Amino acid sequence: MLTTDPAGPIDLAGARPDQLPVGPAPVRTAACIAVATAASVPALRRFVRGLATSWGLPAADGHTLELVVSELAGNAVRHSGGPDVAVLVRAAGATLTVEVRDGGRWRQPPPRPASDGGEPACGGRGLGLVEAYSTRCAVHATAAGTRVVAELPYR
């Protein structure tokens, strides 16, 4: 696991106005790479949960970050066939950028049985959830692997 936070934590509790940082908020980045197995998905969730706590993100934003990473990492593990999955998180301004990469090739999942409404009875909604929480979401699939980038607003 590799994490980088050159700015370090900022503790504003009890600070006087003249002690508050001036200028733009620091840019923070962190990354974690794991073997592409089902057991890695909860480990990656724990990684971003700890990251959200150490960066002082509001609880709701931390939960959103966990959900997005869980869905994207789960997709990489289930569908790519690659040996590993990497999660990169960047906080800049009012945007969290989440990038999940794998070195496999996208495999179309088998069709799922439909419920009475014609939609899949279980699963198949991960990217839709990610898009619902994101201000922008893009999937980049190449012969070298798949990269999904989602931008999340945060306070």
Disulfide bonds with the S-S distance in Angstrom:
none
